Amino acid sequence: ADDLITPKGREMLIAVVTTIVNEEVSRFFAVRPVVGSLTFKAGRSRYAKALRAVGQSVDATSCAADCSALSSVAVAPSYCSTGVAADAVLSVVKLPSSGRPGVAGTGSSCAHDQNGRPLWLFFLFLKPINP
């Protein structure tokens, strides 16, 4: 299955993302440090009506609902209760290949603070990850 990330592929992704964040893009981010744990809100997706219209079931009480419903990010319920010791979250998601030549992946954010700043970023890979 080309939607799996092997342990070796996971190690490679961690190394690549860490290098990119530390050496190339960190100067472009300004994250306000969180006091205590970073927590997210539980509830419905802002896009629940549109998602239902295309036949997708939407859990009315999921944690960081837009991250799971729109971005295929795995979100543990604890992210809304106890939170996570971080100032922001980065998820790497691997989906089955898109069949679109030249498209290897994409990325964006799926949860924001009250000022619209992204708190949960994700990279979505569409091509197989072969270390």
Backbone as ProteinMPNN parsed JSONL, in Angstrom:
{"seq_chain_A": "ADDLITPKGREMLIAVVTTIVNEEVSRFFAVRPVVGSLTFKAGRSRYAKALRAVGQSVDATSCAADCSALSSVAVAPSYCSTGVAADAVLSVVKLPSSGRPGVAGTGSSCAHDQNGRPLWLFFLFLKPINP", "coords_chain_A": {"N_chain_A": [[0.856, -1.183, 0.0], [0.645, 2.128, -0.951], [0.137, 4.188, 0.754], [1.344, 4.04, 3.174], [3.731, 4.884, 5.648], [6.83, 3.773, 6.179], [8.897, 2.628, 8.984], [11.563, 3.384, 8.396], [11.141, 5.309, 6.419], [9.757, 7.153, 7.994], [11.761, 8.003, 9.775], [13.431, 9.272, 7.905], [11.74, 11.361, 7.019], [11.428, 12.849, 9.402], [14.065, 13.72, 9.774], [14.453, 15.28, 7.433], [12.381, 17.233, 7.619], [13.052, 18.418, 10.075], [15.563, 19.513, 9.449], [14.825, 21.321, 7.402], [13.06, 23.053, 8.788], [14.706, 24.007, 10.887], [16.959, 25.119, 9.534], [16.14, 26.483, 7.211], [13.469, 27.656, 7.111], [12.771, 28.67, 9.602], [13.251, 31.336, 10.24], [11.153, 32.649, 9.061], [8.95, 32.282, 10.595], [7.0, 33.35, 13.34], [6.279, 32.497, 16.308], [4.174, 32.736, 19.029], [5.118, 31.997, 22.242], [3.595, 29.393, 24.136], [1.979, 29.389, 27.232], [1.983, 26.878, 29.493], [0.169, 24.006, 28.351], [-0.473, 23.585, 24.853], [-3.646, 23.727, 23.651], [-6.478, 22.565, 21.782], [-9.679, 23.217, 20.214], [-12.691, 21.385, 20.651], [-15.329, 20.264, 18.573], [-17.655, 20.91, 15.896], [-16.768, 20.696, 12.426], [-15.981, 23.65, 10.649], [-16.864, 23.479, 8.139], [-18.885, 21.609, 7.974], [-21.48, 21.381, 6.8], [-20.966, 21.568, 4.023], [-19.273, 19.368, 3.74], [-20.985, 17.245, 4.399], [-22.713, 17.486, 2.243], [-21.27, 16.415, 0.158], [-21.214, 13.826, 0.859], [-19.565, 13.05, 2.982], [-19.107, 11.826, 6.229], [-19.351, 13.583, 9.277], [-17.968, 13.965, 12.383], [-19.584, 15.322, 15.052], [-18.398, 16.182, 17.396], [-15.595, 16.195, 17.369], [-12.08, 16.579, 18.088], [-10.227, 19.384, 17.079], [-11.565, 19.536, 14.554], [-11.505, 20.379, 11.798], [-8.935, 19.703, 11.039], [-8.884, 16.88, 10.94], [-11.137, 16.3, 9.287], [-10.761, 17.754, 6.879], [-8.045, 17.586, 6.23], [-7.033, 15.084, 6.653], [-5.609, 14.52, 8.962], [-4.498, 12.795, 11.817], [-5.998, 13.156, 14.865], [-5.658, 13.156, 18.226], [-7.971, 12.84, 20.94], [-6.937, 13.897, 23.297], [-5.556, 16.195, 22.606], [-7.368, 18.205, 22.829], [-8.106, 18.127, 25.451], [-5.983, 17.617, 27.582], [-3.936, 18.693, 26.084], [-0.854, 19.588, 24.36], [2.664, 19.706, 24.823], [3.839, 22.162, 23.355], [4.456, 24.87, 21.02], [3.371, 25.015, 18.578], [1.953, 22.714, 16.175], [3.071, 20.211, 13.965], [2.12, 18.121, 11.424], [2.689, 15.228, 9.468], [1.343, 13.79, 6.69], [0.463, 10.953, 4.787], [-1.054, 10.15, 1.881], [-2.821, 7.956, -0.454], [-1.405, 7.787, -3.758], [-1.986, 10.515, -5.993], [-2.244, 10.335, -8.695], [-1.695, 12.397, -10.329], [0.578, 13.647, -12.478], [3.717, 14.96, -11.505], [2.805, 16.118, -9.146], [3.706, 16.06, -5.956], [3.016, 16.591, -3.379], [1.482, 18.654, -0.817], [0.731, 21.377, 1.411], [-0.465, 23.04, 4.374], [-2.395, 24.829, 6.793], [-4.51, 23.853, 9.533], [-5.711, 24.503, 11.916], [-6.229, 27.355, 13.934], [-5.287, 30.255, 15.924], [-7.055, 32.714, 17.929], [-6.482, 35.001, 16.516], [-6.168, 34.249, 13.945], [-3.725, 33.116, 13.325], [-1.768, 30.374, 12.238], [-1.744, 27.336, 14.06], [-1.596, 24.641, 13.792], [0.095, 22.926, 11.519], [0.438, 21.189, 8.392], [1.974, 18.749, 6.284], [1.236, 17.196, 3.316], [1.783, 14.329, 1.73], [1.708, 12.919, -1.508], [2.977, 11.194, -3.164], [4.792, 8.07, -3.202], [6.921, 7.423, -0.381], [10.106, 6.819, -0.357], [12.896, 5.952, 1.235]], "CA_chain_A": [[0.0, 0.0, 0.0], [1.521, 3.299, -1.061], [-0.228, 5.224, 1.712], [2.011, 3.76, 4.437], [5.074, 5.407, 5.873], [7.597, 2.758, 6.901], [9.747, 3.226, 10.022], [12.719, 4.024, 7.766], [10.606, 6.52, 5.794], [9.435, 8.087, 9.076], [13.032, 8.591, 10.217], [13.879, 10.179, 6.865], [10.881, 12.548, 7.052], [11.776, 13.633, 10.588], [15.352, 14.373, 9.508], [14.282, 16.305, 6.399], [11.56, 18.327, 8.145], [13.837, 19.102, 11.096], [16.567, 20.32, 8.758], [14.156, 22.429, 6.707], [12.548, 24.005, 9.781], [15.806, 24.641, 11.63], [17.946, 25.829, 8.721], [15.645, 27.237, 6.068], [12.239, 28.433, 7.228], [12.485, 29.147, 10.956], [13.269, 32.807, 10.297], [9.898, 33.159, 8.52], [7.882, 32.029, 11.556], [7.024, 34.048, 14.616], [5.315, 31.796, 17.138], [4.094, 33.216, 20.401], [5.227, 30.862, 23.151], [2.397, 29.03, 24.876], [2.165, 29.148, 28.653], [1.278, 25.624, 29.748], [-0.005, 23.156, 27.177], [-1.247, 24.071, 23.714], [-4.863, 22.937, 23.506], [-7.331, 22.884, 20.641], [-11.106, 23.181, 20.522], [-13.506, 20.282, 20.146], [-16.596, 20.728, 18.016], [-17.939, 20.572, 14.506], [-15.988, 21.356, 11.387], [-16.604, 24.864, 10.112], [-17.342, 23.126, 6.806], [-19.695, 20.399, 8.137], [-22.578, 21.339, 5.831], [-20.385, 21.273, 2.71], [-18.763, 17.996, 3.775], [-22.152, 16.355, 4.313], [-23.272, 17.59, 0.896], [-20.512, 15.531, -0.737], [-21.291, 12.469, 1.376], [-18.599, 12.733, 4.031], [-19.678, 11.917, 7.568], [-18.589, 14.525, 10.091], [-18.193, 13.78, 13.814], [-19.97, 16.63, 15.578], [-17.662, 16.59, 18.586], [-14.193, 15.79, 17.284], [-11.053, 17.553, 18.446], [-9.629, 20.017, 15.895], [-12.362, 18.862, 13.522], [-11.089, 20.693, 10.432], [-7.689, 18.99, 10.741], [-9.183, 15.508, 10.535], [-12.128, 16.244, 8.208], [-10.29, 18.348, 5.63], [-6.625, 17.381, 5.958], [-6.698, 13.684, 6.964], [-4.665, 14.497, 10.07], [-4.953, 12.04, 12.981], [-6.049, 14.059, 16.013], [-6.034, 12.48, 19.467], [-8.847, 13.664, 21.787], [-6.157, 14.563, 24.34], [-5.128, 17.512, 22.139], [-8.378, 19.17, 23.269], [-8.276, 18.081, 26.906], [-4.723, 17.927, 28.268], [-3.099, 19.478, 25.187], [0.469, 19.095, 23.995], [3.721, 20.634, 25.234], [4.4, 22.729, 22.122], [3.934, 26.177, 20.625], [2.645, 24.745, 17.333], [1.99, 21.293, 15.831], [3.322, 19.893, 12.565], [1.778, 16.742, 11.084], [3.037, 14.749, 8.127], [0.305, 12.852, 6.288], [0.709, 10.28, 3.509], [-2.274, 9.627, 1.255], [-2.544, 7.238, -1.693], [-0.977, 8.653, -4.859], [-3.076, 11.263, -6.618], [-2.337, 10.067, -10.122], [-1.407, 13.636, -11.063], [2.018, 13.74, -12.714], [4.384, 16.158, -11.015], [2.296, 16.564, -7.855], [4.271, 15.202, -4.915], [2.376, 16.877, -2.108], [1.029, 20.006, -0.542], [0.728, 21.663, 2.833], [-1.231, 24.205, 4.789], [-2.703, 24.784, 8.219], [-5.891, 23.403, 9.723], [-6.239, 25.064, 13.155], [-5.68, 28.705, 14.107], [-5.638, 30.911, 17.18], [-8.116, 33.714, 17.813], [-6.059, 36.042, 15.586], [-5.999, 33.669, 12.62], [-2.383, 32.565, 13.114], [-1.815, 28.909, 12.223], [-1.16, 26.607, 15.171], [-1.418, 23.255, 13.37], [0.528, 22.882, 10.124], [0.588, 19.824, 7.913], [2.498, 18.423, 4.955], [0.467, 16.088, 2.763], [2.528, 13.699, 0.647], [0.882, 12.124, -2.408], [3.849, 10.23, -3.837], [5.423, 7.141, -2.243], [8.088, 7.926, 0.341], [11.1, 5.748, -0.391], [14.202, 6.452, 1.674]], "C_chain_A": [[0.897, 1.238, 0.0], [1.115, 4.443, -0.137], [0.4, 4.984, 3.078], [3.386, 4.416, 4.482], [5.793, 4.359, 6.716], [8.408, 3.418, 8.006], [10.962, 3.949, 9.435], [12.29, 5.334, 7.087], [10.268, 7.581, 6.824], [10.696, 8.782, 9.566], [13.543, 9.612, 9.199], [13.062, 11.471, 6.883], [11.216, 13.437, 8.241], [13.077, 14.394, 10.345], [15.199, 15.511, 8.504], [13.499, 17.495, 6.941], [12.329, 19.108, 9.203], [14.891, 20.004, 10.463], [15.937, 21.535, 8.099], [13.696, 23.482, 7.709], [13.69, 24.739, 10.464], [16.696, 25.528, 10.764], [17.361, 26.748, 7.661], [14.434, 28.113, 6.338], [11.97, 29.014, 8.612], [12.467, 30.669, 11.044], [11.988, 33.427, 9.753], [8.725, 32.988, 9.481], [8.083, 32.858, 12.806], [5.914, 33.439, 15.466], [5.338, 32.4, 18.528], [4.172, 32.006, 21.319], [3.942, 30.655, 23.946], [2.773, 28.84, 26.337], [1.335, 27.923, 28.995], [1.182, 24.829, 28.458], [-0.817, 23.861, 26.097], [-2.457, 23.163, 23.567], [-5.68, 23.462, 22.333], [-8.785, 22.744, 21.055], [-11.757, 21.946, 19.911], [-14.807, 20.863, 19.615], [-16.77, 20.258, 16.597], [-16.974, 21.284, 13.572], [-16.725, 22.61, 10.945], [-17.256, 24.574, 8.762], [-18.244, 21.903, 6.833], [-20.796, 20.293, 7.075], [-22.059, 20.974, 4.437], [-19.878, 19.836, 2.655], [-19.895, 16.984, 3.694], [-22.733, 16.349, 2.906], [-22.544, 16.705, -0.108], [-20.397, 14.115, -0.174], [-20.294, 12.089, 2.446], [-19.272, 12.852, 5.384], [-18.756, 12.785, 8.423], [-18.958, 14.295, 11.548], [-18.434, 15.15, 14.429], [-19.108, 17.091, 16.748], [-16.183, 16.208, 18.521], [-13.256, 16.945, 17.641], [-10.392, 18.069, 17.171], [-10.262, 19.434, 14.629], [-11.908, 19.16, 12.1], [-9.798, 19.97, 10.054], [-7.975, 17.573, 10.271], [-10.108, 15.463, 9.327], [-11.578, 16.717, 6.872], [-8.871, 17.94, 5.245], [-6.132, 15.971, 6.252], [-5.646, 13.561, 8.055], [-5.283, 13.694, 11.215], [-4.864, 12.949, 14.201], [-6.521, 13.279, 17.241], [-6.946, 13.393, 20.283], [-8.084, 14.428, 22.867], [-5.645, 15.934, 23.911], [-6.128, 18.596, 22.546], [-8.579, 19.158, 24.778], [-6.979, 18.47, 27.616], [-3.787, 18.754, 27.411], [-1.766, 18.811, 24.923], [1.494, 20.158, 24.39], [4.433, 21.154, 23.988], [3.819, 24.116, 21.911], [3.15, 26.089, 19.325], [2.8, 23.254, 17.05], [2.232, 21.168, 14.336], [3.003, 18.419, 12.351], [2.216, 16.451, 9.663], [2.057, 13.641, 7.796], [0.672, 12.256, 4.944], [-0.599, 9.692, 3.018], [-1.9, 8.795, 0.039], [-2.205, 8.222, -2.809], [-2.168, 9.281, -5.558], [-3.262, 10.915, -8.083], [-2.072, 11.3, -10.97], [0.099, 13.74, -11.261], [2.584, 15.058, -12.186], [3.899, 16.661, -9.678], [2.779, 15.592, -6.788], [3.604, 15.434, -3.564], [1.983, 18.326, -1.975], [1.108, 20.242, 0.958], [-0.061, 22.91, 3.13], [-1.377, 24.169, 6.299], [-4.173, 24.415, 8.377], [-6.489, 23.864, 11.051], [-5.491, 26.37, 13.422], [-6.028, 29.236, 15.487], [-6.695, 31.979, 16.907], [-7.767, 34.849, 16.855], [-5.821, 35.511, 14.171], [-4.619, 33.119, 12.321], [-2.445, 31.053, 13.161], [-1.093, 28.303, 13.424], [-0.906, 25.152, 14.815], [-1.139, 23.271, 11.877], [0.6, 21.433, 9.684], [1.214, 19.807, 6.532], [1.762, 17.177, 4.51], [1.222, 15.532, 1.572], [1.6, 12.828, -0.188], [1.679, 11.056, -3.134], [4.426, 9.28, -2.788], [6.683, 7.76, -1.629], [9.07, 6.766, 0.436], [12.46, 6.299, 0.018], [15.355, 5.785, 0.918]], "O_chain_A": [[1.787, 1.378, 0.838], [1.67, 5.538, -0.221], [0.034, 5.65, 4.047], [4.098, 4.487, 3.48], [5.395, 4.095, 7.851], [8.599, 4.634, 7.985], [11.346, 5.011, 9.925], [12.991, 6.342, 7.172], [10.461, 8.771, 6.578], [10.71, 9.999, 9.753], [14.026, 10.681, 9.572], [13.626, 12.56, 6.774], [11.28, 14.658, 8.098], [13.178, 15.576, 10.673], [15.756, 16.591, 8.702], [13.904, 18.641, 6.748], [12.265, 20.338, 9.227], [15.083, 21.138, 10.901], [16.448, 22.649, 8.218], [13.921, 24.674, 7.501], [13.647, 25.961, 10.605], [17.141, 26.583, 11.218], [18.019, 27.703, 7.248], [14.378, 29.233, 5.829], [11.022, 29.783, 8.775], [11.728, 31.227, 11.855], [11.752, 34.617, 9.961], [7.63, 33.486, 9.22], [9.208, 33.04, 13.271], [4.75, 33.825, 15.351], [6.4, 32.555, 19.13], [3.37, 31.081, 21.188], [3.291, 31.611, 24.37], [3.777, 28.197, 26.642], [0.118, 27.924, 28.809], [2.026, 24.97, 27.572], [-1.729, 24.633, 26.391], [-2.308, 21.956, 23.378], [-5.586, 24.628, 21.949], [-9.085, 22.214, 22.125], [-11.417, 21.523, 18.806], [-15.322, 21.844, 20.152], [-16.109, 19.319, 16.152], [-16.436, 22.342, 13.898], [-17.954, 22.625, 10.876], [-18.102, 25.339, 8.299], [-18.366, 21.215, 5.819], [-21.012, 19.218, 6.516], [-22.664, 20.151, 3.751], [-20.036, 19.16, 1.638], [-19.779, 15.975, 2.999], [-23.194, 15.311, 2.43], [-23.126, 16.289, -1.109], [-19.6, 13.307, -0.651], [-20.183, 10.912, 2.789], [-19.931, 13.853, 5.668], [-17.533, 12.72, 8.3], [-20.126, 14.413, 11.917], [-17.584, 16.036, 14.336], [-19.09, 18.281, 17.061], [-15.585, 15.923, 19.559], [-13.604, 18.118, 17.51], [-10.04, 17.287, 16.288], [-9.571, 18.911, 13.755], [-11.926, 18.258, 11.262], [-9.584, 19.656, 8.883], [-7.372, 17.11, 9.303], [-9.885, 14.659, 8.422], [-11.899, 16.137, 5.835], [-8.527, 17.944, 4.064], [-4.941, 15.69, 6.114], [-4.875, 12.601, 8.071], [-6.453, 13.886, 11.549], [-3.791, 13.452, 14.532], [-7.655, 12.801, 17.282], [-6.722, 14.603, 20.32], [-8.531, 15.487, 23.308], [-5.328, 16.761, 24.766], [-5.776, 19.774, 22.603], [-9.165, 20.091, 25.327], [-6.898, 19.554, 28.193], [-2.924, 19.452, 27.944], [-1.568, 17.633, 25.22], [1.225, 21.356, 24.302], [5.492, 20.654, 23.612], [2.827, 24.494, 22.534], [2.361, 26.978, 19.006], [3.675, 22.602, 17.618], [1.671, 21.92, 13.539], [3.564, 17.561, 13.032], [2.128, 17.301, 8.776], [1.948, 12.661, 8.534], [1.141, 12.967, 4.055], [-1.183, 8.829, 3.673], [-0.78, 8.907, -0.458], [-2.67, 9.362, -2.799], [-3.222, 8.661, -5.699], [-4.322, 11.172, -8.653], [-2.208, 11.257, -12.193], [0.829, 13.907, -10.285], [2.007, 16.126, -12.392], [4.522, 17.557, -9.108], [2.324, 14.45, -6.72], [3.631, 14.557, -2.7], [2.133, 19.12, -2.904], [1.527, 19.349, 1.694], [-0.299, 23.737, 2.25], [-0.574, 23.548, 6.996], [-4.98, 24.633, 7.474], [-7.674, 23.635, 11.291], [-4.29, 26.479, 13.174], [-6.944, 28.74, 16.143], [-7.167, 32.122, 15.779], [-8.655, 35.584, 16.424], [-5.331, 36.235, 13.305], [-4.352, 32.697, 11.196], [-3.108, 30.494, 14.034], [0.022, 28.703, 13.761], [-0.091, 24.492, 15.46], [-2.014, 23.587, 11.07], [0.801, 20.542, 10.509], [1.017, 20.714, 5.723], [1.677, 16.204, 5.258], [1.3, 16.174, 0.525], [0.792, 12.079, 0.362], [1.102, 10.107, -3.666], [4.539, 9.643, -1.617], [7.405, 8.516, -2.279], [8.875, 5.841, 1.225], [13.102, 7.02, -0.746], [16.519, 6.095, 1.17]]}, "name": "protein", "num_of_chains": 1, "seq": "ADDLITPKGREMLIAVVTTIVNEEVSRFFAVRPVVGSLTFKAGRSRYAKALRAVGQSVDATSCAADCSALSSVAVAPSYCSTGVAADAVLSVVKLPSSGRPGVAGTGSSCAHDQNGRPLWLFFLFLKPINP"}
